[in-house]
Amino acid sequence: MKDAQRSIRPTRVRWHLVFVLSIAVAAFGCSRSHEREFRAIKKRADAHRIQSWAAEMLKQYPDAASVALSNAPSFLRDLRIGRLGPFVDVSAAGPNSNRCVSLLYIATQGWGGRGHFIEVGDQTFRQATNAECIEWIPGVYYRYAF
């Protein structure tokens, strides 16, 4: 009886170890680094073209607005990298602020899930940069969200 128990235990321990290692490898392999994601976006789209489009949006919407694009331009669809969007918000004018257009791309509808913003203003628009917010060109920023 003891011999049978000894042969079962190591097998059970091995399967638990294999399971835990499989989960760890899958989690590591599925996660994208923000920098790699940003490099992929930069290869797909022209920041100057996006900035010109945003300038037109700011003229068209002088007040804050959420804009539904029934047919987004292809250069905005190129920013999706497998996500839904863009969801477009135009910021309000403030006494000490530059306006911008925020483009949100998300992995799932509703709250939660990974996503990213492209925030676009004129060349004087500034955002605080850090590990999650990267300046693309002056006035255009990539920001990882969630």
N, C-alpha and C positions, 0 to 999 in steps of 0.2 A: 504494500500500500504506500509506504513512504517513497519508494522508487517512482511510482506513478505520479505522486504529488510533486516531486522534484522536477520531473520532466514537464509538467504543466506550467509551473510558475515561471521558468525562464521564457517560455513561449509567450505567456500573457504579458510579461514585462517588455519583451521585444515589441509586441504589437502596440502597447501604449507608447513606447518610445517612438516607433515609426509614425503613429498617429500624431503625436505632438510635433515631431519634426516636419511632417507633411504640412500641418497647419502653419507653422512658422515660415516655411519656405514659400507657401502660397501667399501668405500675407506680405512677405518681403517682395516677392516677384510681382504682385499685382499693384503695389504702391508705386506711383510715379513721383519722381522728384520734381519740385516746382521748377527748378532750373531746366531740366530736360523738357518739361511741358512748354515752358516759355520759348526754348529754342525751336521746338516744333511749330509753334504759332508763328514765330518770326520768319520761318522758312516759307510759310503758306501765304502770308499777307504782307502788303505794303503799308507801313504805318502812316506815311504821308497821305496816301489815298484815303485811309480811314479818317485822318484828321481833316481832310477837305470835306468829306461827307458829313462829319460831325459839325463843322462850321456852318454848313447849310441847314442842318437840323436846329442849331442854336438860333439861326435867323428865323426859321419857320416857326419855332416855338419860343416866344419871348418869355413865357412864364414856365414854371415847373410843369412837367407833363410825363405821363407814362404813355409811350407810343407803341401801338400795335402795328407791326410791319406785316402786311399781307404777303409781300413778296420781297424778302430781304435781298439786297444786292449780293452777288456771289462772293465778293471779297469779305463780307460779314459772315456768310455761311462757312467760309474757309477757316474761320476762327473757332468753329465748334469742337474740333478734335473729339468727335464721338459724343458730344453733349447736346442738350436741347438749347435752343436760343437762336438769335439773341432776343433777350427781353430788354427793352430800351427805356431808360429814364433820362429826362432832361432836367438838370438842376435849376433851381430858382436863382434869380439874381439877388445878390446881397450887397450891402454897402462896402464890405472889404473882401469880397470873394470873386474869383473868376468862375464862370459857369463851365459846366462840362456835360458830356453825354456819357452815361454809364451803360455798358453793354454787359449783360449777365448771361452766362452760359452755365447750365447746371446738368448734373447727371440724372436727376429724377425730378418729377413734378412735386411741388409741396416743399415742406421744410426738411432739411437734412440732405445728406449727400454732398459729394464734392462738386466743386465748380470753380469758375474764375470770372473775374471782371476785366474788361478793357475800359479804362476811364480816359476820355479824350476831351481835351480843351484846346485852346490856342497855344502858341509856343510859350506864353507866360504862365500857363496853368501849372501849378506845382502840387505834388502829393509828398507826404513823408514816405521815404523808402526804407525798407527793411528786408528781412528774409522772405516775406510774403508779398511785398510790393516792389516791383522792379520798373525803373524808367526804361521805356523802349526808345523813344526820342523825346526831346523837350515837348511837354504837354500831353504825352501819351504814356499810359502806365498799364502794366499787367499786374493784377492782384489775385492771388490764390484765395479762395473762400471756402469756408466750412472745414 
